[in-house]
Amino acid sequence: MFWRKKKKKQTEPLPWYRARNYKGNLTEEEKRELDFFRHREDNGGEKHPAADYSDLPEEVQSYLSKIRLELYDKIQETLVGRCFLASGIGALLLVNYFDWMPSLRGSTLALAYGAVLLVAPWAYYPIKWKKNANRFSHDRREGIRTEWELEYVVNKEMKNKKDGAL
């Protein structure tokens, strides 16, 4: 129908220093320099100076995968725990509405809050679950590149300060 929004095409995610929520102090010149490292491979040039995931030893790949899975599981467990907690509070309010606590008996507000807290977390859960899954499904190279770029910027800044002090 005409009122439905068209689905956005899956685009390549922006680098960490170009993201909307980036609040760092990189200058545009530094960002362009990092862009150069990222895009020179696309133009038939050299690879990004950071190591590729496949270039790492098997032990390191295994360790990184284990850490990623543990972090993913922790975030998902936290999400489920919050949903159960909110639903439990909602269920408690509904039970109270029907006769457990005389002070809340017959309170329409307790009924409304109870119903919302019982149902809303499970509508919210799949949205957050998908967002978390998408975050972890991205290319593993991105994390390695980000770390390399951060180290590059810091080392360059330290060198400039050291040269300025001399």
C-alpha positions in Angstrom: 0.0 0.0 0.0 1.0 3.6 -0.4 1.4 4.3 3.3 3.9 1.6 4.0 7.5 2.6 4.2 9.9 1.1 1.7 12.6 -1.1 3.2 16.0 0.5 3.2 18.7 -1.3 1.2 21.3 -2.9 3.3 24.3 -0.5 3.1 27.8 -1.0 4.3 28.1 0.4 7.9 30.0 3.6 8.4 33.4 3.4 10.0 33.5 4.1 13.7 34.8 7.7 13.2 32.0 8.5 10.7 29.1 7.1 12.7 26.5 9.6 13.9 27.1 8.8 17.6 30.9 9.5 17.3 31.9 12.1 19.9 35.7 12.0 19.5 38.0 14.8 18.6 39.4 13.6 15.2 39.9 16.3 12.7 38.5 16.0 9.2 42.0 15.6 7.9 42.6 12.6 10.2 39.3 11.1 9.2 40.2 11.4 5.5 43.6 9.7 6.2 41.7 6.8 7.9 39.3 6.8 4.9 42.3 6.5 2.6 43.5 3.3 4.5 40.0 1.8 4.2 39.3 2.6 0.6 42.6 2.0 -1.1 41.9 -1.7 -1.4 38.6 -1.0 -3.1 40.5 1.0 -5.8 42.8 -1.9 -6.6 45.6 -0.8 -4.3 47.2 -2.3 -1.2 45.3 -4.0 1.6 44.4 -2.2 4.8 47.5 -2.2 7.1 45.6 -4.0 9.8 45.8 -7.8 9.8 42.9 -9.8 8.3 41.1 -12.2 10.6 42.1 -15.1 8.3 45.8 -14.0 8.6 45.8 -14.5 12.3 47.0 -17.8 13.8 44.2 -20.4 14.5 44.6 -20.1 18.3 44.0 -16.3 18.1 41.0 -16.8 15.8 39.6 -19.3 18.2 40.2 -17.0 21.2 38.5 -14.1 19.4 35.5 -16.2 18.4 35.2 -17.4 22.0 35.2 -13.9 23.4 32.7 -12.7 20.8 30.3 -15.6 21.7 30.6 -15.0 25.4 29.9 -11.3 24.9 26.9 -12.1 22.7 25.5 -14.6 25.2 26.0 -12.2 28.1 24.1 -9.4 26.3 21.3 -11.8 25.3 21.0 -13.2 28.8 20.8 -9.7 30.2 18.0 -8.9 27.8 16.0 -12.0 28.7 16.5 -11.3 32.4 15.2 -7.8 32.1 12.2 -9.0 30.1 11.4 -11.6 32.8 11.8 -9.1 35.5 9.4 -6.6 33.9 6.9 -9.4 33.2 7.2 -10.6 36.7 6.4 -7.1 38.1 3.5 -6.9 35.6 2.2 -10.3 36.8 2.5 -9.2 40.4 0.5 -6.0 39.7 -2.2 -8.1 38.0 -2.4 -10.5 40.9 -2.6 -7.6 43.3 -5.4 -6.1 41.2 -7.4 -9.3 41.7 -7.2 -9.4 45.5 -3.7 -9.9 46.9 -3.1 -6.4 48.3 -6.2 -4.5 49.5 -4.5 -1.2 48.8 -4.3 -1.9 45.0 -7.6 -3.8 44.8 -9.7 -2.4 42.0 -7.1 0.1 40.9 -7.4 0.6 37.2 -3.9 2.1 37.1 -2.5 -1.1 38.6 -4.4 -3.2 36.0 -3.1 -1.0 33.1 0.5 -1.0 34.4 0.4 -4.7 35.1 -0.9 -5.5 31.6 1.7 -3.3 29.9 4.6 -4.7 32.0 3.4 -8.2 31.3 3.2 -7.8 27.5 5.5 -5.0 26.4 8.8 -6.6 27.2 8.1 -9.5 24.9 7.2 -7.0 22.1 10.5 -5.2 22.8 12.6 -8.4 23.1 12.7 -9.4 19.4 13.6 -5.9 18.3 16.6 -5.8 20.7 17.5 -9.4 19.9 17.7 -8.7 16.2 19.7 -5.5 16.8 22.2 -7.4 18.9 22.4 -10.2 16.4 23.1 -7.7 13.5 25.8 -6.1 15.6 27.6 -9.3 16.0 27.1 -10.6 12.5 29.2 -7.9 10.9 32.6 -8.7 9.4 35.2 -9.6 12.0 37.8 -7.5 10.2 35.9 -4.4 11.3 37.0 -4.8 14.9 40.6 -5.5 14.0 40.6 -2.4 11.7 39.1 -0.2 14.3 41.7 -1.2 16.9 44.5 -0.6 14.3 43.1 2.8 13.4 42.8 3.8 17.1 46.3 2.8 17.7 47.5 4.6 14.6 45.8 7.9 15.6 47.1 7.7 19.2 50.7 6.9 18.1 50.6 9.7 15.5 49.3 12.2 18.1 52.0 11.1 20.6 54.7 11.5 18.0 53.4 15.0 17.1 53.5 16.0 20.8 56.9 14.5 21.2 58.2 16.4 18.1 56.6 19.6 19.3 58.3 19.2 22.7 61.8 19.0 21.2 
